[in-house]
Amino acid sequence: MEKMTFGSRARGALVAAARGLGIAVAMLPVSVLLITFALVSLGLMPIGIGLLTTPAVFGAVRRYATRRRELAEEWGGVRIVAVYREVPEGAGPWGRVVTVLGDPQTWRDMRWLAADLVPGFVTALLPALLVVYGIEGLALPLGLWTVYADDPYWYAFVPVSDLPSATAAAVLGVGFLLLALRYNRTLLLTHFRFTRAVLGADHTELTERVRVLTETRRDAVDTSAAELRRIERDLHDGAQARLVAMGMDLGTIEALVERDPAKAKALLSQARRNSAEALEELRDLVRGIHPPVLAERGLGDAVRALALRMPLPVEVEVELPGRLEAPVESAAYFAVSELLTNAVKHAGGDRIWVDVHHAEGRLRVSVTDDGCGGARIGAGSGLAGVERRLGTFDGVLAVSSPAGGPTTATLEIPCALS
């Protein structure tokens, strides 16, 4: 390992002091304001105002905590895991409040805000204090001691009242600077580790997260097995049966071509139709596994092609400045296909609108129809299958479908664009 030079150590100590000072200066007003707003908002709950303000206030707390996690990883290499409960799409004020206040991570954020006022503030400020106090000690024999009104002025444990005592204080100041040189980065790292201890998700929540991921992966395996069985069944009942029939027809034609040319000609026509139908079924089967347009042109054009095959008018709006990963594209495509099929079969509407866009690291697709409404995600429904498919990628499905319509199904998948 390359040995650090004095210059690199000094730069590291100063950077740690500046970063710690920035955190300390910002945390006091921000933490006090957020705690105050949170308490006031909770106090306004009985009269209904808190139903509107609480999600916004705790959302601000979440964003502030998220920013501190980002700084901990960027400046200290300390990764802080958080598991937040997502507010359901289309939830009302009461639903948002229940989700936010029922989230253990919300109260962990609030506990961290309170802890940040004292131990968090001190651990963030210490690197800067060592540097500033050390510089003050060096400045005392240069005449700074004459400025102080106290006689003597205590610098740490040294009473400064004249030049010799100021010189002794300067020696002590060098010691503080050496401590800063050696320990400033460690002190800032200690602050971030303290933040992780208070702010990070506990073992129970991480275990729950693993359980959810295990279930979604199991659902993905079951779905894949069912898909393979469907493909096998389609091949057996469709193309394979037609090819067998075509082979039998060709054998009969071979026997009749000399004795009954007219009959042989009719059988040839039948064999040609069977071959065309078998080819079409194979194309449909391949398209159902992975549509060529999806592989060649991406999700946007694949959804547009899908819309053209629907019996109802479908308006598609796409805003994707890049390509998604192939598994995400495939999952999103078949989810949209299922949502469109459900809308055509069950909604009883006249038009469908599809909106596809990517923002803030998430793919978001909305499928809206002007039908009768009443759609629900339940066991055995196509929507439940879509939800399981998306769960494999940590995606979610939300359905807003009041009686009388309209119905909007929105899917979100965290992903990046190439």
C-alpha positions as CSV (number, residue, x, y, z in Angstrom):
1,M,0.0,0.0,0.0
2,E,1.3,3.4,-0.9
3,K,2.3,5.5,2.1
4,M,0.4,8.8,2.5
5,T,2.4,11.9,2.3
6,F,2.1,14.8,4.8
7,G,0.4,16.9,2.1
8,S,-2.2,14.3,1.4
9,R,-2.8,13.8,5.2
10,A,-3.2,17.6,5.6
11,R,-5.6,17.9,2.7
12,G,-7.6,14.9,4.1
13,A,-7.8,16.5,7.5
14,L,-8.9,19.9,6.1
15,V,-11.5,18.2,3.9
16,A,-12.9,16.2,6.8
17,A,-13.0,19.4,8.9
18,A,-14.9,21.3,6.2
19,R,-17.3,18.5,5.5
20,G,-18.0,18.0,9.2
21,L,-18.5,21.8,9.7
22,G,-20.9,21.9,6.8
23,I,-23.0,19.0,8.2
24,A,-23.0,20.6,11.7
25,V,-24.0,24.0,10.5
26,A,-26.8,22.7,8.4
27,M,-28.1,20.1,10.9
28,L,-29.2,22.3,13.8
29,P,-31.7,24.6,11.9
30,V,-32.9,21.8,9.7
31,S,-33.4,19.2,12.4
32,V,-35.1,21.7,14.7
33,L,-37.5,22.9,11.9
34,L,-38.3,19.3,10.8
35,I,-39.0,18.1,14.4
36,T,-41.1,21.2,15.1
37,F,-43.2,20.8,11.9
38,A,-43.6,17.1,12.6
39,L,-44.9,17.7,16.1
40,V,-47.2,20.5,15.0
41,S,-48.5,18.4,12.1
42,L,-49.3,15.5,14.4
43,G,-51.0,17.9,16.8
44,L,-53.3,19.1,14.0
45,M,-54.4,15.5,13.2
46,P,-57.6,15.7,15.3
47,I,-58.9,18.7,13.4
48,G,-58.1,17.2,10.0
49,I,-55.4,19.6,8.9
50,G,-52.7,17.1,9.9
51,L,-54.1,14.6,7.4
52,L,-52.9,16.9,4.6
53,T,-49.6,18.2,6.2
54,T,-48.3,15.0,7.8
55,P,-47.3,13.1,4.6
56,A,-45.6,16.3,3.2
57,V,-43.7,16.9,6.4
58,F,-42.5,13.3,6.9
59,G,-41.7,13.2,3.2
60,A,-39.3,16.1,3.8
61,V,-37.8,14.2,6.7
62,R,-37.3,11.2,4.4
63,R,-35.6,13.3,1.8
64,Y,-33.3,14.8,4.4
65,A,-32.4,11.4,5.8
66,T,-31.8,10.1,2.3
67,R,-29.4,12.9,1.6
68,R,-27.5,12.2,4.8
69,R,-27.2,8.5,3.7
70,E,-25.9,9.6,0.4
71,L,-23.2,11.8,2.1
72,A,-22.3,8.9,4.4
73,E,-21.6,6.7,1.4
74,E,-20.0,9.4,-0.7
75,W,-17.7,10.9,2.0
76,G,-17.2,8.0,4.4
77,G,-17.9,4.9,2.4
78,V,-20.5,4.0,5.0
79,R,-23.6,2.4,3.4
80,I,-26.8,2.9,5.3
81,V,-29.7,0.7,4.3
82,A,-33.2,2.0,4.6
83,V,-36.5,0.1,3.9
84,Y,-39.4,2.5,3.4
85,R,-43.0,1.5,2.8
86,E,-44.3,2.9,-0.5
87,V,-47.5,4.9,-0.4
88,P,-50.1,3.1,-2.6
89,E,-50.8,4.8,-5.9
90,G,-54.1,6.7,-5.7
91,A,-54.3,6.5,-1.9
92,G,-56.3,9.1,-0.1
93,P,-55.1,11.4,2.7
94,W,-56.0,8.9,5.4
95,G,-54.3,6.1,3.5
96,R,-51.1,8.2,3.0
97,V,-51.0,9.1,6.7
98,V,-51.5,5.5,7.8
99,T,-48.8,4.2,5.5
100,V,-46.3,6.9,6.6
101,L,-47.0,6.7,10.4
102,G,-47.1,2.9,10.3
103,D,-43.6,2.7,8.7
104,P,-40.9,1.9,11.3
105,Q,-38.4,3.7,9.2
106,T,-40.4,6.9,9.7
107,W,-39.9,6.8,13.4
108,R,-36.3,5.8,13.0
109,D,-35.8,8.9,10.9
110,M,-37.4,11.0,13.7
111,R,-35.2,9.3,16.4
112,W,-32.2,10.1,14.2
113,L,-33.2,13.8,14.0
114,A,-33.4,14.1,17.7
115,A,-30.0,12.3,18.2
116,D,-28.4,14.5,15.6
117,L,-29.0,17.6,17.8
118,V,-26.4,16.5,20.4
119,P,-24.2,13.5,19.7
120,G,-24.5,13.9,15.9
121,F,-23.7,17.6,16.1
122,V,-20.6,17.0,18.3
123,T,-19.2,14.2,16.2
124,A,-19.6,16.2,13.1
125,L,-18.1,19.4,14.6
126,L,-15.0,17.8,16.3
127,P,-12.8,17.7,13.1
128,A,-13.4,21.4,12.5
129,L,-12.8,22.2,16.2
130,L,-9.4,20.5,16.3
131,V,-8.3,22.5,13.3
132,V,-9.7,25.8,14.5
133,Y,-8.5,25.4,18.1
134,G,-5.0,24.4,16.9
135,I,-4.8,27.5,14.7
136,E,-5.9,29.6,17.6
137,G,-3.1,28.2,19.8
138,L,-0.5,29.1,17.1
139,A,-1.9,32.6,16.9
140,L,-1.7,33.3,20.6
141,P,2.1,34.1,20.8
142,L,1.7,36.4,17.7
143,G,-0.4,38.8,19.9
144,L,-3.8,37.2,20.0
145,W,-3.5,36.7,23.7
146,T,-3.5,40.5,24.2
147,V,-6.9,40.7,22.6
148,Y,-8.7,38.6,25.2
149,A,-10.1,40.5,28.2
150,D,-9.9,37.6,30.6
151,D,-6.7,37.5,32.7
152,P,-5.6,34.9,32.4
153,Y,-7.2,33.4,29.3
154,W,-7.4,29.7,29.5
155,Y,-6.4,27.8,26.4
156,A,-7.4,24.2,27.3
157,F,-5.5,23.8,30.6
158,V,-2.9,26.5,30.0
159,P,-3.5,29.9,31.6
160,V,-2.3,32.5,29.0
161,S,-1.3,35.9,30.5
162,D,2.0,36.7,28.9
163,L,4.2,35.8,26.0
164,P,5.9,32.7,27.6
165,S,2.5,31.2,28.5
166,A,1.2,32.0,25.0
167,T,4.2,30.2,23.6
168,A,3.3,27.2,25.8
169,A,-0.2,27.4,24.4
170,A,1.2,27.4,20.9
171,V,3.0,24.1,21.6
172,L,-0.3,22.7,22.7
173,G,-2.0,24.1,19.6
174,V,0.6,22.1,17.5
175,G,-0.6,19.0,19.4
176,F,-4.2,19.7,18.4
177,L,-3.2,20.1,14.8
178,L,-1.3,16.8,14.9
179,L,-4.4,15.2,16.4
180,A,-6.5,16.7,13.6
181,L,-3.9,15.4,11.0
182,R,-4.1,11.9,12.4
183,Y,-7.8,11.5,13.5
184,N,-10.0,14.0,11.5
185,R,-11.0,11.5,8.9
186,T,-11.6,8.9,11.6
187,L,-13.8,11.3,13.5
188,L,-15.9,12.1,10.5
189,L,-16.2,8.4,9.8
190,T,-17.3,8.0,13.5
191,H,-20.1,10.5,12.8
192,F,-21.3,8.5,9.8
193,R,-21.1,5.2,11.7
194,F,-23.2,6.8,14.5
195,T,-25.7,7.9,11.8
196,R,-25.9,4.4,10.5
197,A,-26.4,3.0,14.0
198,V,-29.4,5.2,14.5
199,L,-30.8,5.6,11.0
200,G,-30.2,2.2,9.4
201,A,-32.8,-0.5,9.0
202,D,-32.7,-3.2,11.7
203,H,-32.4,-6.9,11.3
204,T,-36.1,-7.6,11.5
205,E,-37.0,-5.3,8.5
206,L,-34.1,-6.6,6.4
207,T,-35.3,-10.2,7.1
208,E,-38.8,-9.1,6.0
209,R,-37.3,-7.7,2.8
210,V,-35.5,-10.9,2.1
211,R,-38.7,-12.8,2.7
212,V,-40.6,-10.6,0.2
213,L,-37.8,-11.0,-2.4
214,T,-37.7,-14.8,-1.9
215,E,-41.5,-14.9,-2.5
216,T,-41.2,-12.9,-5.7
217,R,-38.4,-15.0,-7.0
218,R,-40.4,-18.1,-6.2
219,D,-43.4,-16.6,-8.1
220,A,-41.1,-15.9,-11.0
221,V,-39.9,-19.5,-11.1
222,D,-43.5,-20.8,-10.9
223,T,-44.5,-18.4,-13.7
224,S,-41.6,-19.6,-15.9
225,A,-42.6,-23.2,-15.3
226,A,-46.2,-22.4,-16.2
227,E,-45.0,-20.6,-19.4
228,L,-42.9,-23.6,-20.4
229,R,-45.9,-25.9,-19.9
230,R,-48.0,-23.5,-22.0
231,I,-45.5,-23.5,-24.8
232,E,-45.3,-27.3,-24.7
233,R,-49.1,-27.6,-24.8
234,D,-49.4,-25.1,-27.7
235,L,-46.8,-27.0,-29.7
236,H,-48.4,-30.4,-29.0
237,D,-52.0,-29.3,-29.7
238,G,-51.2,-26.8,-32.5
239,A,-48.3,-26.9,-34.8
240,Q,-47.2,-30.5,-34.0
241,A,-50.7,-31.9,-34.7
242,R,-50.9,-30.0,-38.0
243,L,-47.5,-31.2,-39.1
244,V,-48.5,-34.8,-38.2
245,A,-51.7,-34.4,-40.2
246,M,-49.7,-32.9,-43.1
247,G,-47.3,-35.9,-43.1
248,M,-50.3,-38.3,-43.2
249,D,-51.8,-36.4,-46.1
250,L,-48.5,-36.5,-48.0
251,G,-48.4,-40.3,-47.5
252,T,-51.9,-40.6,-48.8
253,I,-51.1,-38.3,-51.8
254,E,-48.1,-40.5,-52.6
255,A,-50.4,-43.5,-52.8
256,L,-53.1,-41.7,-54.8
257,V,-51.0,-39.7,-57.3
258,E,-51.2,-42.4,-59.9
259,R,-54.7,-43.9,-59.3
260,D,-56.7,-40.7,-58.4
261,P,-54.9,-37.5,-59.4
262,A,-58.0,-35.3,-58.5
263,K,-58.1,-36.7,-55.0
264,A,-54.3,-36.3,-54.7
265,K,-54.7,-32.6,-55.8
266,A,-57.3,-31.9,-53.2
267,L,-55.1,-33.4,-50.5
268,L,-52.2,-31.3,-51.7
269,S,-54.3,-28.2,-51.2
270,Q,-55.2,-29.4,-47.7
271,A,-51.5,-30.0,-46.9
272,R,-50.6,-26.6,-48.1
273,R,-53.3,-25.0,-45.8
274,N,-52.0,-27.1,-42.9
275,S,-48.4,-26.0,-43.5
276,A,-49.5,-22.3,-43.7
277,E,-51.5,-22.6,-40.5
278,A,-48.7,-24.4,-38.7
279,L,-46.3,-21.7,-39.7
280,E,-48.6,-19.0,-38.5
281,E,-49.1,-20.8,-35.1
282,L,-45.3,-21.1,-34.8
283,R,-44.9,-17.3,-35.5
284,D,-47.6,-16.5,-32.9
285,L,-45.8,-18.8,-30.4
286,V,-42.5,-17.1,-31.0
287,R,-44.1,-13.7,-30.8
288,G,-45.6,-14.7,-27.4
289,I,-42.2,-15.8,-26.1
290,H,-40.3,-12.6,-27.2
291,P,-41.6,-10.4,-29.9
292,P,-39.0,-9.5,-32.6
293,V,-40.0,-5.9,-32.5
294,L,-39.2,-5.8,-28.8
295,A,-35.7,-7.1,-29.3
296,E,-35.1,-4.9,-32.4
297,R,-36.8,-1.6,-31.6
298,G,-37.3,-1.5,-27.8
299,L,-40.3,-1.2,-25.5
300,G,-41.9,1.9,-27.0
301,D,-42.2,0.5,-30.6
302,A,-43.2,-2.9,-29.2
303,V,-46.1,-1.3,-27.2
304,R,-47.2,0.7,-30.3
305,A,-47.2,-2.5,-32.4
306,L,-49.2,-4.2,-29.6
307,A,-51.7,-1.3,-29.7
308,L,-52.3,-1.8,-33.4
309,R,-53.4,-5.4,-32.9
310,M,-56.1,-4.4,-30.3
311,P,-59.8,-4.3,-31.4
312,L,-60.2,-0.9,-29.7
313,P,-58.5,2.4,-30.5
314,V,-55.4,2.7,-28.4
315,E,-53.4,5.9,-28.0
316,V,-49.8,5.4,-27.0
317,E,-47.5,8.1,-25.7
318,V,-43.8,7.1,-25.2
319,E,-41.0,9.1,-23.6
320,L,-38.0,6.8,-23.4
321,P,-34.7,8.4,-24.3
322,G,-32.8,5.1,-24.1
323,R,-33.2,1.3,-24.0
324,L,-34.0,-0.7,-20.9
325,E,-32.4,-4.0,-19.9
326,A,-33.8,-6.9,-21.9
327,P,-35.5,-8.6,-18.9
328,V,-37.1,-5.4,-17.7
329,E,-38.3,-4.7,-21.3
330,S,-39.8,-8.1,-21.5
331,A,-41.6,-7.9,-18.2
332,A,-43.0,-4.5,-18.9
333,Y,-44.1,-5.5,-22.4
334,F,-46.1,-8.6,-21.3
335,A,-47.5,-6.6,-18.3
336,V,-48.8,-4.0,-20.7
337,S,-50.1,-6.8,-23.0
338,E,-52.0,-8.3,-20.1
339,L,-53.4,-4.9,-19.0
340,L,-54.6,-4.1,-22.6
341,T,-56.2,-7.6,-22.9
342,N,-58.0,-7.1,-19.6
343,A,-59.2,-3.7,-20.7
344,V,-60.6,-5.1,-23.9
345,K,-62.3,-8.1,-22.3
346,H,-63.7,-6.7,-19.1
347,A,-63.9,-2.9,-19.2
348,G,-66.5,-2.4,-21.8
349,G,-65.0,0.9,-22.9
350,D,-64.5,2.6,-26.2
351,R,-60.9,3.8,-26.0
352,I,-57.6,3.0,-24.2
353,W,-54.7,5.3,-23.4
354,V,-51.1,4.1,-22.7
355,D,-48.4,6.3,-21.3
356,V,-44.8,5.0,-21.1
357,H,-42.0,7.2,-19.6
358,H,-38.9,7.0,-17.5
359,A,-38.1,9.4,-14.7
360,E,-36.0,9.4,-11.5
361,G,-34.7,5.9,-12.1
362,R,-38.1,4.3,-12.6
363,L,-40.0,3.1,-15.6
364,R,-43.7,4.1,-15.3
365,V,-46.4,2.8,-17.5
366,S,-50.1,3.8,-17.2
367,V,-52.9,2.0,-19.0
368,T,-56.3,3.9,-18.8
369,D,-59.7,2.9,-20.3
370,D,-63.0,4.7,-20.3
371,G,-64.9,1.5,-19.2
372,C,-67.2,0.6,-16.4
373,G,-64.5,0.3,-13.6
374,G,-64.6,-2.1,-10.7
375,A,-61.2,-3.8,-11.5
376,R,-59.4,-5.3,-8.5
377,I,-56.1,-7.1,-7.9
378,G,-57.1,-10.5,-6.5
379,A,-56.1,-14.1,-6.5
380,G,-56.6,-15.8,-9.8
381,S,-57.0,-12.5,-11.7
382,G,-54.8,-11.4,-14.6
383,L,-53.8,-8.4,-12.5
384,A,-52.5,-10.6,-9.8
385,G,-50.3,-12.3,-12.4
386,V,-49.0,-8.9,-13.6
387,E,-48.2,-8.0,-10.0
388,R,-46.2,-11.2,-9.5
389,R,-44.3,-10.7,-12.7
390,L,-43.4,-7.1,-11.7
391,G,-42.4,-8.2,-8.2
392,T,-39.5,-10.1,-9.7
393,F,-37.9,-6.8,-10.5
394,D,-39.0,-4.9,-7.3
395,G,-41.8,-3.4,-9.4
396,V,-45.3,-2.5,-8.2
397,L,-48.8,-2.4,-9.7
398,A,-51.5,0.0,-8.6
399,V,-55.0,0.1,-9.8
400,S,-57.5,2.9,-9.5
401,S,-60.9,1.7,-10.7
402,P,-64.0,3.3,-9.1
403,A,-67.4,2.1,-10.0
404,G,-68.4,3.6,-13.3
405,G,-64.8,4.1,-14.4
406,P,-62.4,5.2,-15.6
407,T,-59.8,2.5,-14.8
408,T,-56.1,3.3,-14.5
409,A,-53.5,0.6,-14.0
410,T,-50.0,1.9,-13.3
411,L,-46.9,-0.1,-13.1
412,E,-43.5,1.1,-11.9
413,I,-40.1,-0.7,-12.1
414,P,-36.9,0.7,-10.8
415,C,-34.4,0.5,-13.6
416,A,-31.8,2.5,-15.6
417,L,-31.7,3.5,-19.2
418,S,-28.8,2.6,-21.4
